[in-house]
Amino acid sequence: MSELCEAEDDEESDLILPPRFARRIWLVSWLALSSGSAAIANGRRDCAALSVLVLATSLNYWRRPTHGPRRTVDMAAAAGSLIYQVAAVAPFSHCPIAAGAYLASVAAGAGCYARARLLSRRHGDRDSSSWWHVGLHLCGNAGNVLLYDAVGRNLVGWRRR
């Protein structure tokens, strides 16, 4: 019996976060569906495809977060999507307020990520760290929805009609 417990401990020893904390990030990763839906509603198939990519890589990573290729692919997908949106999508919002709101959400998300890393690495507080990572996902998806509307249907009213 103790061998079974030791084997289970070995399986979890390489996890970056314990399952109970990783699960909350896995659950909030599903919010990428809101980004994808907003992209489709606003005629941005490119952004919808990126949202699906980020969703798939995030779910795949957070189901069992370890160092390795799944983490690298997840981070590359998220960073690549962000770079694409900042460089190729945000400039076409034709509204400084909308672009500013999007960039503010990016900054808030980056702040959440930095805080999560600090809490985990320096203080070992994985519980709080995972909540700050949830904040990253919330900021990112909220910013995406606002950006896609600004370059699409303009339901929020960024542009004067």
N, CA, C and O atoms as a DFTB+ gen file, in Angstrom:
644 C
 N C O
     1  1       0.822      -1.197       0.000
     2  2       0.000       0.000       0.000
     3  2       0.863       1.256       0.000
     4  3       0.560       2.218      -0.707
     5  1       1.934       1.252       0.789
     6  2       2.784       2.441       0.835
     7  2       3.481       2.671      -0.505
     8  3       3.786       3.812      -0.854
     9  1       3.739       1.585      -1.269
    10  2       4.341       1.749      -2.592
    11  2       3.410       2.526      -3.511
    12  3       3.865       3.353      -4.301
    13  1       2.108       2.265      -3.415
    14  2       1.124       2.970      -4.227
    15  2       1.116       4.454      -3.871
    16  3       1.081       5.305      -4.760
    17  1       1.148       4.767      -2.584
    18  2       1.174       6.168      -2.151
    19  2       2.448       6.854      -2.626
    20  3       2.411       8.009      -3.051
    21  1       3.577       6.148      -2.556
    22  2       4.833       6.728      -3.022
    23  2       4.792       6.985      -4.519
    24  3       5.306       8.002      -4.985
    25  1       4.185       6.072      -5.282
    26  2       4.075       6.253      -6.734
    27  2       3.219       7.474      -7.057
    28  3       3.543       8.237      -7.967
    29  1       2.127       7.661      -6.312
    30  2       1.277       8.833      -6.526
    31  2       2.029      10.111      -6.186
    32  3       1.904      11.111      -6.893
    33  1       2.814      10.086      -5.104
    34  2       3.607      11.259      -4.733
    35  2       4.622      11.587      -5.821
    36  3       4.836      12.757      -6.137
    37  1       5.254      10.552      -6.401
    38  2       6.224      10.775      -7.473
    39  2       5.567      11.421      -8.687
    40  3       6.163      12.293      -9.319
    41  1       4.337      11.002      -9.022
    42  2       3.631      11.557     -10.172
    43  2       3.329      13.034      -9.974
    44  3       3.342      13.800     -10.938
    45  1       3.056      13.447      -8.742
    46  2       2.718      14.837      -8.481
    47  2       3.946      15.687      -8.166
    48  3       3.844      16.913      -8.125
    49  1       5.093      15.069      -7.945
    50  2       6.269      15.838      -7.552
    51  2       6.781      16.740      -8.672
    52  3       7.441      17.742      -8.397
    53  1       6.492      16.405      -9.926
    54  2       6.969      17.239     -11.024
    55  2       5.954      18.305     -11.437
    56  3       6.201      19.058     -12.379
    57  1       4.825      18.375     -10.749
    58  2       3.817      19.382     -11.072
    59  2       4.270      20.764     -10.611
    60  3       4.856      20.912      -9.538
    61  1       3.995      21.762     -11.427
    62  2       4.311      23.144     -11.069
    63  2       3.352      23.636      -9.994
    64  3       3.741      24.378      -9.092
    65  1       2.093      23.214     -10.097
    66  2       1.069      23.546      -9.097
    67  2       0.340      22.277      -8.694
    68  3       0.148      21.390      -9.526
    69  1      -0.068      22.171      -7.441
    70  2      -0.888      21.033      -7.036
    71  2      -2.213      21.040      -7.810
    72  3      -2.690      22.102      -8.209
    73  1      -2.799      19.873      -8.021
    74  2      -4.028      19.780      -8.818
    75  2      -5.147      20.720      -8.370
    76  3      -5.859      21.262      -9.216
    77  1      -5.321      20.927      -7.072
    78  2      -6.430      21.780      -6.619
    79  2      -6.248      23.229      -7.070
    80  3      -7.239      23.930      -7.279
    81  1      -5.016      23.691      -7.224
    82  2      -4.768      25.060      -7.689
    83  2      -4.752      25.126      -9.218
    84  3      -5.237      26.091      -9.809
    85  1      -4.196      24.103      -9.845
    86  2      -4.166      24.065     -11.313
    87  2      -5.579      23.971     -11.879
    88  3      -5.853      24.495     -12.958
    89  1      -6.470      23.309     -11.159
    90  2      -7.844      23.131     -11.656
    91  2      -8.545      24.474     -11.846
    92  3      -9.276      24.648     -12.820
    93  1      -8.337      25.428     -10.935
    94  2      -9.011      26.725     -11.092
    95  2      -8.517      27.439     -12.347
    96  3      -9.286      28.134     -13.009
    97  1      -7.241      27.270     -12.674
    98  2      -6.725      27.895     -13.894
    99  2      -7.246      27.141     -15.118
   100  3      -7.565      27.758     -16.135
   101  1      -7.335      25.819     -15.028
   102  2      -7.910      25.032     -16.122
   103  2      -9.348      25.485     -16.379
   104  3      -9.754      25.644     -17.530
   105  1     -10.111      25.690     -15.318
   106  2     -11.510      26.116     -15.484
   107  2     -11.615      27.498     -16.113
   108  3     -12.434      27.698     -17.010
   109  1     -10.808      28.456     -15.667
   110  2     -10.886      29.810     -16.222
   111  2     -10.349      29.843     -17.653
   112  3     -10.661      30.767     -18.405
   113  1      -9.558      28.860     -18.035
   114  2      -9.069      28.794     -19.413
   115  2     -10.215      28.684     -20.414
   116  3     -10.086      29.108     -21.563
   117  1     -11.328      28.117     -19.978
   118  2     -12.499      27.992     -20.849
   119  2     -13.047      29.351     -21.269
   120  3     -13.815      29.429     -22.228
   121  1     -12.670      30.423     -20.575
   122  2     -13.115      31.762     -20.976
   123  2     -12.625      32.145     -22.365
   124  3     -13.155      33.078     -22.969
   125  1     -11.635      31.449     -22.873
   126  2     -11.186      31.717     -24.245
   127  2     -12.327      31.503     -25.235
   128  3     -12.296      32.039     -26.342
   129  1     -13.330      30.727     -24.844
   130  2     -14.516      30.578     -25.701
   131  2     -15.231      31.911     -25.877
   132  3     -15.794      32.174     -26.940
   133  1     -15.215      32.755     -24.848
   134  2     -15.850      34.072     -24.979
   135  2     -15.076      34.930     -25.971
   136  3     -15.676      35.665     -26.756
   137  1     -13.761      34.844     -25.944
   138  2     -12.948      35.573     -26.922
   139  2     -13.224      35.062     -28.327
   140  3     -13.403      35.850     -29.256
   141  1     -13.259      33.755     -28.479
   142  2     -13.532      33.171     -29.791
   143  2     -14.904      33.535     -30.312
   144  3     -15.067      33.838     -31.494
   145  1     -15.894      33.505     -29.430
   146  2     -17.260      33.872     -29.828
   147  2     -17.336      35.332     -30.240
   148  3     -17.982      35.670     -31.232
   149  1     -16.678      36.199     -29.480
   150  2     -16.668      37.628     -29.818
   151  2     -15.955      37.859     -31.143
   152  3     -16.375      38.701     -31.937
   153  1     -14.888      37.123     -31.383
   154  2     -14.163      37.264     -32.649
   155  2     -15.053      36.860     -33.823
   156  3     -15.089      37.551     -34.841
   157  1     -15.762      35.758     -33.685
   158  2     -16.663      35.305     -34.750
   159  2     -17.778      36.317     -34.967
   160  3     -18.088      36.665     -36.106
   161  1     -18.383      36.791     -33.883
   162  2     -19.486      37.762     -33.989
   163  2     -19.040      39.050     -34.666
   164  3     -19.850      39.754     -35.269
   165  1     -17.759      39.355     -34.565
   166  2     -17.229      40.592     -35.143
   167  2     -16.456      40.362     -36.442
   168  3     -15.724      41.238     -36.903
   169  1     -16.624      39.188     -37.019
   170  2     -16.024      38.903     -38.313
   171  2     -14.516      38.762     -38.314
   172  3     -13.878      38.968     -39.347
   173  1     -13.937      38.417     -37.184
   174  2     -12.479      38.263     -37.087
   175  2     -12.126      36.780     -36.968
   176  3     -11.841      36.283     -35.879
   177  1     -12.151      36.086     -38.101
   178  2     -11.829      34.661     -38.098
   179  2     -10.386      34.408     -37.659
   180  3     -10.089      33.385     -37.042
   181  1      -9.502      35.336     -37.977
   182  2      -8.111      35.193     -37.551
   183  2      -8.014      35.148     -36.027
   184  3      -7.315      34.308     -35.460
   185  1      -8.722      36.058     -35.382
   186  2      -8.699      36.112     -33.915
   187  2      -9.445      34.927     -33.305
   188  3      -9.075      34.440     -32.237
   189  1     -10.494      34.463     -33.985
   190  2     -11.212      33.278     -33.507
   191  2     -10.286      32.061     -33.534
   192  3     -10.275      31.261     -32.598
   193  1      -9.515      31.929     -34.603
   194  2      -8.578      30.809     -34.703
   195  2      -7.529      30.877     -33.591
   196  3      -7.175      29.858     -32.999
   197  1      -7.042      32.075     -33.318
   198  2      -6.069      32.230     -32.234
   199  2      -6.690      31.884     -30.885
   200  3      -6.035      31.276     -30.038
   201  1      -7.951      32.267     -30.681
   202  2      -8.632      31.950     -29.419
   203  2      -8.762      30.446     -29.233
   204  3      -8.575      29.935     -28.128
   205  1      -9.081      29.739     -30.307
   206  2      -9.187      28.275     -30.235
   207  2      -7.816      27.665     -29.933
   208  3      -7.706      26.728     -29.142
   209  1      -6.783      28.201     -30.564
   210  2      -5.424      27.719     -30.302
   211  2      -5.047      27.926     -28.837
   212  3      -4.542      27.010     -28.188
   213  1      -5.292      29.124     -28.322
   214  2      -4.967      29.419     -26.924
   215  2      -5.793      28.535     -25.988
   216  3      -5.271      28.032     -24.993
   217  1      -7.070      28.344     -26.298
   218  2      -7.914      27.464     -25.481
   219  2      -7.329      26.054     -25.442
   220  3      -7.158      25.480     -24.367
   221  1      -7.027      25.504     -26.603
   222  2      -6.531      24.126     -26.673
   223  2      -5.206      23.957     -25.930
   224  3      -5.031      23.000     -25.175
   225  1      -4.280      24.884     -26.144
   226  2      -2.974      24.736     -25.486
   227  2      -3.076      24.968     -23.981
   228  3      -2.371      24.326     -23.203
   229  1      -3.947      25.881     -23.573
   230  2      -4.116      26.160     -22.144
   231  2      -4.751      24.969     -21.426
   232  3      -4.279      24.551     -20.368
   233  1      -5.812      24.432     -22.001
   234  2      -6.456      23.265     -21.383
   235  2      -5.492      22.085     -21.320
   236  3      -5.432      21.372     -20.318
   237  1      -4.746      21.891     -22.388
   238  2      -3.792      20.790     -22.425
   239  2      -2.705      20.966     -21.359
   240  3      -2.311      19.999     -20.707
   241  1      -2.231      22.179     -21.187
   242  2      -1.185      22.414     -20.194
   243  2      -1.714      22.303     -18.767
   244  3      -1.130      21.598     -17.944
   245  1      -2.818      22.995     -18.466
   246  2      -3.272      23.082     -17.076
   247  2      -3.925      21.804     -16.564
   248  3      -4.208      21.706     -15.370
   249  1      -4.171      20.829     -17.423
   250  2      -4.683      19.541     -16.930
   251  2      -3.613      18.831     -16.112
   252  3      -3.923      18.036     -15.224
   253  1      -2.348      19.124     -16.418
   254  2      -1.215      18.571     -15.662
   255  2       0.000      19.461     -15.890
   256  3       0.848      19.161     -16.731
   257  1       0.083      20.557     -15.140
   258  2       1.123      21.558     -15.402
   259  2       2.520      21.140     -14.936
   260  3       2.816      21.097     -13.742
   261  1       3.355      20.839     -15.911
   262  2       4.747      20.494     -15.641
   263  2       5.634      21.300     -16.591
   264  3       5.161      21.838     -17.592
   265  1       6.920      21.376     -16.262
   266  2       7.869      21.967     -17.213
   267  2       7.983      21.007     -18.389
   268  3       7.983      19.790     -18.206
   269  1       8.079      21.547     -19.579
   270  2       8.226      20.691     -20.749
   271  2       7.558      21.287     -21.968
   272  3       7.194      22.463     -21.970
   273  1       7.394      20.477     -23.008
   274  2       6.880      20.993     -24.276
   275  2       5.451      21.544     -24.208
   276  3       5.138      22.518     -24.894
   277  1       4.587      20.944     -23.401
   278  2       3.207      21.463     -23.313
   279  2       3.203      22.876     -22.751
   280  3       2.433      23.722     -23.207
   281  1       4.044      23.137     -21.777
   282  2       4.151      24.486     -21.202
   283  2       4.717      25.461     -22.230
   284  3       4.215      26.575     -22.383
   285  1       5.747      25.040     -22.921
   286  2       6.365      25.892     -23.938
   287  2       5.369      26.246     -25.036
   288  3       5.281      27.404     -25.447
   289  1       4.625      25.261     -25.509
   290  2       3.635      25.499     -26.567
   291  2       2.528      26.420     -26.063
   292  3       2.091      27.312     -26.791
   293  1       2.072      26.219     -24.837
   294  2       1.023      27.076     -24.274
   295  2       1.496      28.524     -24.180
   296  3       0.786      29.444     -24.586
   297  1       2.680      28.716     -23.652
   298  2       3.192      30.083     -23.503
   299  2       3.465      30.729     -24.864
   300  3       3.242      31.928     -25.034
   301  1       3.942      29.948     -25.825
   302  2       4.189      30.485     -27.170
   303  2       2.880      30.870     -27.850
   304  3       2.810      31.900     -28.520
   305  1       1.845      30.056     -27.683
   306  2       0.541      30.374     -28.281
   307  2      -0.025      31.653     -27.676
   308  3      -0.528      32.511     -28.401
   309  1       0.052      31.785     -26.366
   310  2      -0.468      32.987     -25.702
   311  2       0.334      34.224     -26.105
   312  3      -0.245      35.261     -26.429
   313  1       1.647      34.119     -26.085
   314  2       2.493      35.267     -26.442
   315  2       2.333      35.633     -27.913
   316  3       2.249      36.812     -28.256
   317  1       2.290      34.630     -28.778
   318  2       2.114      34.886     -30.206
   319  2       0.787      35.551     -30.510
   320  3       0.715      36.458     -31.339
   321  1      -0.264      35.101     -29.841
   322  2      -1.585      35.712     -30.025
   323  2      -1.584      37.159     -29.558
   324  3      -2.139      38.035     -30.222
   325  1      -0.964      37.402     -28.426
   326  2      -0.882      38.767     -27.903
   327  2      -0.115      39.675     -28.868
   328  3      -0.558      40.784     -29.164
   329  1       1.010      39.213     -29.345
   330  2       1.808      40.015     -30.282
   331  2       1.008      40.310     -31.548
   332  3       1.020      41.438     -32.040
   333  1       0.320      39.311     -32.070
   334  2      -0.488      39.507     -33.275
   335  2      -1.566      40.563     -33.035
   336  3      -1.777      41.449     -33.862
   337  1      -2.232      40.458     -31.909
   338  2      -3.325      41.401     -31.631
   339  2      -2.815      42.821     -31.415
   340  3      -3.430      43.777     -31.886
   341  1      -1.713      42.965     -30.718
   342  2      -1.159      44.302     -30.487
   343  2      -0.650      44.903     -31.796
   344  3      -0.838      46.093     -32.048
   345  1      -0.008      44.083     -32.627
   346  2       0.601      44.600     -33.856
   347  2      -0.364      44.684     -35.034
   348  3      -0.299      45.629     -35.821
   349  1      -1.258      43.706     -35.162
   350  2      -2.072      43.625     -36.377
   351  2      -3.545      43.955     -36.187
   352  3      -4.231      44.263     -37.162
   353  1      -4.045      43.901     -34.969
   354  2      -5.479      44.121     -34.761
   355  2      -5.745      45.462     -34.089
   356  3      -6.537      46.257     -34.595
   357  1      -5.101      45.723     -32.965
   358  2      -5.369      46.953     -32.206
   359  2      -5.218      48.229     -33.027
   360  3      -6.021      49.146     -32.853
   361  1      -4.222      48.334     -33.918
   362  2      -4.111      49.578     -34.696
   363  2      -5.327      49.866     -35.581
   364  3      -5.533      51.006     -35.997
   365  1      -6.127      48.848     -35.868
   366  2      -7.283      49.037     -36.740
   367  2      -8.569      49.331     -35.976
   368  3      -9.652      49.340     -36.563
   369  1      -8.458      49.569     -34.691
   370  2      -9.656      49.921     -33.923
   371  2     -10.125      51.322     -34.284
   372  3     -11.286      51.661     -34.052
   373  1      -9.245      52.140     -34.848
   374  2      -9.573      53.516     -35.254
   375  2     -10.195      54.308     -34.119
   376  3     -10.962      55.245     -34.344
   377  1      -9.863      53.929     -32.924
   378  2     -10.390      54.635     -31.761
   379  2      -9.348      54.568     -30.649
   380  3      -9.089      53.496     -30.102
   381  1      -8.759      55.693     -30.319
   382  2      -7.731      55.687     -29.277
   383  2      -8.242      55.177     -27.932
   384  3      -7.489      54.556     -27.180
   385  1      -9.506      55.430     -27.623
   386  2     -10.049      54.971     -26.339
   387  2     -10.118      53.448     -26.314
   388  3      -9.753      52.825     -25.316
   389  1     -10.583      52.846     -27.406
   390  2     -10.665      51.385     -27.477
   391  2      -9.273      50.764     -27.415
   392  3      -9.050      49.795     -26.690
   393  1      -8.340      51.329     -28.180
   394  2      -6.970      50.810     -28.153
   395  2      -6.375      50.958     -26.753
   396  3      -5.676      50.067     -26.272
   397  1      -6.657      52.084     -26.109
   398  2      -6.169      52.301     -24.747
   399  2      -6.766      51.315     -23.760
   400  3      -6.067      50.805     -22.884
   401  1      -8.069      51.044     -23.899
   402  2      -8.724      50.074     -23.013
   403  2      -8.119      48.684     -23.203
   404  3      -7.890      47.956     -22.237
   405  1      -7.865      48.329     -24.460
   406  2      -7.255      47.029     -24.730
   407  2      -5.857      46.958     -24.117
   408  3      -5.518      45.990     -23.436
   409  1      -5.056      47.982     -24.364
   410  2      -3.694      47.983     -23.823
   411  2      -3.692      48.016     -22.295
   412  3      -2.795      47.453     -21.667
   413  1      -4.687      48.668     -21.694
   414  2      -4.812      48.655     -20.227
   415  2      -5.102      47.240     -19.731
   416  3      -4.578      46.821     -18.700
   417  1      -5.942      46.501     -20.469
   418  2      -6.228      45.117     -20.070
   419  2      -4.980      44.254     -20.213
   420  3      -4.743      43.358     -19.402
   421  1      -4.179      44.526     -21.248
   422  2      -2.914      43.804     -21.425
   423  2      -1.981      44.102     -20.249
   424  3      -1.365      43.194     -19.691
   425  1      -1.883      45.368     -19.880
   426  2      -1.022      45.754     -18.752
   427  2      -1.514      45.130     -17.447
   428  3      -0.712      44.652     -16.645
   429  1      -2.827      45.134     -17.235
   430  2      -3.382      44.525     -16.018
   431  2      -3.100      43.026     -15.997
   432  3      -2.741      42.471     -14.958
   433  1      -3.261      42.376     -17.140
   434  2      -2.961      40.947     -17.227
   435  2      -1.493      40.661     -16.955
   436  3      -1.161      39.703     -16.256
   437  1      -0.616      41.491     -17.506
   438  2       0.822      41.327     -17.257
   439  2       1.134      41.525     -15.774
   440  3       1.973      40.823     -15.209
   441  1       0.458      42.481     -15.155
   442  2       0.642      42.698     -13.722
   443  2       0.190      41.500     -12.906
   444  3       0.845      41.112     -11.938
   445  1      -0.934      40.918     -13.301
   446  2      -1.426      39.711     -12.619
   447  2      -0.423      38.568     -12.759
   448  3      -0.143      37.855     -11.796
   449  1       0.111      38.404     -13.964
   450  2       1.083      37.337     -14.202
   451  2       2.346      37.554     -13.359
   452  3       2.860      36.619     -12.745
   453  1       2.831      38.782     -13.340
   454  2       4.029      39.093     -12.551
   455  2       3.785      38.828     -11.068
   456  3       4.645      38.277     -10.381
   457  1       2.620      39.219     -10.581
   458  2       2.283      38.997      -9.170
   459  2       2.189      37.499      -8.874
   460  3       2.649      37.037      -7.829
   461  1       1.597      36.753      -9.789
   462  2       1.485      35.302      -9.608
   463  2       2.867      34.665      -9.506
   464  3       3.107      33.823      -8.641
   465  1       3.765      35.068     -10.385
   466  2       5.124      34.520     -10.364
   467  2       5.845      34.881      -9.062
   468  3       6.517      34.042      -8.461
   469  1       5.699      36.127      -8.639
   470  2       6.338      36.582      -7.406
   471  2       5.839      35.778      -6.207
   472  3       6.633      35.304      -5.395
   473  1       4.533      35.630      -6.103
   474  2       3.964      34.908      -4.966
   475  2       4.399      33.447      -4.947
   476  3       4.663      32.883      -3.886
   477  1       4.470      32.849      -6.117
   478  2       4.848      31.444      -6.189
   479  2       6.336      31.240      -5.933
   480  3       6.722      30.390      -5.130
   481  1       7.158      32.007      -6.606
   482  2       8.608      31.782      -6.522
   483  2       9.237      32.308      -5.242
   484  3      10.032      31.615      -4.608
   485  1       8.887      33.521      -4.864
   486  2       9.549      34.123      -3.690
   487  2       8.905      33.709      -2.382
   488  3       9.589      33.524      -1.375
   489  1       7.593      33.564      -2.397
   490  2       6.882      33.326      -1.141
   491  2       6.314      31.912      -1.023
   492  3       5.859      31.519       0.051
   493  1       6.335      31.149      -2.109
   494  2       5.812      29.789      -2.073
   495  2       4.310      29.718      -1.870
   496  3       3.786      28.668      -1.499
   497  1       3.614      30.814      -2.106
   498  2       2.161      30.872      -1.908
   499  2       1.454      30.502      -3.214
   500  3       1.050      31.372      -3.986
   501  1       1.317      29.218      -3.439
   502  2       0.738      28.734      -4.692
   503  2      -0.757      28.978      -4.783
   504  3      -1.296      29.119      -5.880
   505  1      -1.426      29.029      -3.656
   506  2      -2.863      29.309      -3.654
   507  2      -3.118      30.716      -4.191
   508  3      -3.852      30.887      -5.165
   509  1      -2.520      31.714      -3.564
   510  2      -2.695      33.099      -4.026
   511  2      -2.151      33.276      -5.435
   512  3      -2.738      33.990      -6.249
   513  1      -1.038      32.632      -5.719
   514  2      -0.444      32.725      -7.052
   515  2      -1.426      32.259      -8.122
   516  3      -1.557      32.891      -9.170
   517  1      -2.103      31.168      -7.859
   518  2      -3.042      30.651      -8.865
   519  2      -4.234      31.584      -9.040
   520  3      -4.776      31.687     -10.141
   521  1      -4.654      32.268      -7.974
   522  2      -5.744      33.247      -8.121
   523  2      -5.299      34.436      -8.968
   524  3      -6.081      34.953      -9.765
   525  1      -4.062      34.870      -8.805
   526  2      -3.550      35.955      -9.643
   527  2      -3.447      35.509     -11.098
   528  3      -3.653      36.309     -12.011
   529  1      -3.131      34.241     -11.313
   530  2      -3.099      33.733     -12.686
   531  2      -4.509      33.703     -13.281
   532  3      -4.691      33.947     -14.474
   533  1      -5.486      33.406     -12.454
   534  2      -6.888      33.508     -12.902
   535  2      -7.162      34.939     -13.365
   536  3      -7.823      35.154     -14.381
   537  1      -6.649      35.914     -12.614
   538  2      -6.811      37.318     -13.002
   539  2      -6.230      37.616     -14.370
   540  3      -6.805      38.395     -15.131
   541  1      -5.095      37.005     -14.694
   542  2      -4.501      37.153     -16.024
   543  2      -5.494      36.723     -17.097
   544  3      -5.696      37.436     -18.080
   545  1      -6.110      35.566     -16.913
   546  2      -7.080      35.064     -17.894
   547  2      -8.305      35.971     -17.981
   548  3      -8.826      36.207     -19.072
   549  1      -8.762      36.476     -16.851
   550  2      -9.920      37.382     -16.861
   551  2      -9.602      38.666     -17.621
   552  3     -10.384      39.101     -18.466
   553  1      -8.463      39.266     -17.322
   554  2      -8.061      40.511     -18.011
   555  2      -7.877      40.275     -19.502
   556  3      -8.337      41.069     -20.323
   557  1      -7.214      39.199     -19.846
   558  2      -6.953      38.905     -21.251
   559  2      -8.220      38.720     -22.056
   560  3      -8.359      39.280     -23.143
   561  1      -9.138      37.943     -21.532
   562  2     -10.370      37.688     -22.281
   563  2     -11.277      38.905     -22.330
   564  3     -11.923      39.149     -23.349
   565  1     -11.338      39.671     -21.250
   566  2     -12.132      40.909     -21.275
   567  2     -11.560      41.874     -22.309
   568  3     -12.309      42.484     -23.072
   569  1     -10.247      42.011     -22.337
   570  2      -9.607      42.879     -23.323
   571  2      -9.863      42.415     -24.745
   572  3     -10.108      43.229     -25.634
   573  1      -9.806      41.104     -24.960
   574  2     -10.069      40.571     -26.297
   575  2     -11.476      40.910     -26.764
   576  3     -11.667      41.351     -27.898
   577  1     -12.455      40.707     -25.902
   578  2     -13.849      40.984     -26.271
   579  2     -14.010      42.457     -26.640
   580  3     -14.659      42.779     -27.636
   581  1     -13.428      43.345     -25.849
   582  2     -13.505      44.785     -26.158
   583  2     -12.806      45.117     -27.474
   584  3     -13.333      45.878     -28.285
   585  1     -11.627      44.551     -27.683
   586  2     -10.883      44.820     -28.913
   587  2     -11.646      44.334     -30.141
   588  3     -11.749      45.054     -31.134
   589  1     -12.175      43.126     -30.078
   590  2     -12.872      42.576     -31.243
   591  2     -14.099      43.405     -31.587
   592  3     -14.431      43.573     -32.760
   593  1     -14.773      43.923     -30.567
   594  2     -15.915      44.803     -30.841
   595  2     -15.444      46.104     -31.483
   596  3     -16.096      46.618     -32.392
   597  1     -14.332      46.633     -31.025
   598  2     -13.828      47.907     -31.555
   599  2     -13.444      47.802     -33.028
   600  3     -13.571      48.773     -33.773
   601  1     -12.976      46.631     -33.449
   602  2     -12.608      46.453     -34.859
   603  2     -13.735      45.805     -35.658
   604  3     -13.608      45.589     -36.863
   605  1     -14.827      45.501     -34.983
   606  2     -15.938      44.816     -35.643
   607  2     -17.232      45.598     -35.609
   608  3     -17.329      46.683     -36.181
   609  1     -18.220      45.049     -34.940
   610  2     -19.588      45.573     -34.975
   611  2     -19.792      46.850     -34.176
   612  3     -20.784      47.548     -34.388
   613  1     -18.896      47.173     -33.277
   614  2     -18.975      48.423     -32.506
   615  2     -20.206      48.479     -31.592
   616  3     -20.817      49.537     -31.444
   617  1     -20.564      47.368     -30.993
   618  2     -21.729      47.338     -30.102
   619  2     -21.511      48.181     -28.850
   620  3     -22.461      48.740     -28.304
   621  1     -20.270      48.273     -28.397
   622  2     -19.966      49.082     -27.217
   623  2     -20.063      50.561     -27.552
   624  3     -20.298      51.389     -26.672
   625  1     -19.884      50.891     -28.815
   626  2     -19.995      52.280     -29.241
   627  2     -18.689      53.040     -29.213
   628  3     -18.678      54.254     -29.010
   629  1     -17.579      52.332     -29.416
   630  2     -16.274      52.986     -29.432
   631  2     -16.212      54.048     -30.523
   632  3     -15.722      55.157     -30.311
   633  1     -16.719      53.682     -31.689
   634  2     -16.702      54.613     -32.822
   635  2     -18.059      55.291     -32.919
   636  3     -19.090      54.668     -32.667
   637  1     -18.057      56.536     -33.277
   638  2     -19.334      57.235     -33.476
   639  2     -19.971      56.706     -34.740
   640  3     -19.296      56.436     -35.734
   641  1     -21.268      56.564     -34.684
   642  2     -21.968      55.994     -35.848
   643  2     -22.396      57.038     -36.810
   644  3     -22.995      56.722     -37.838
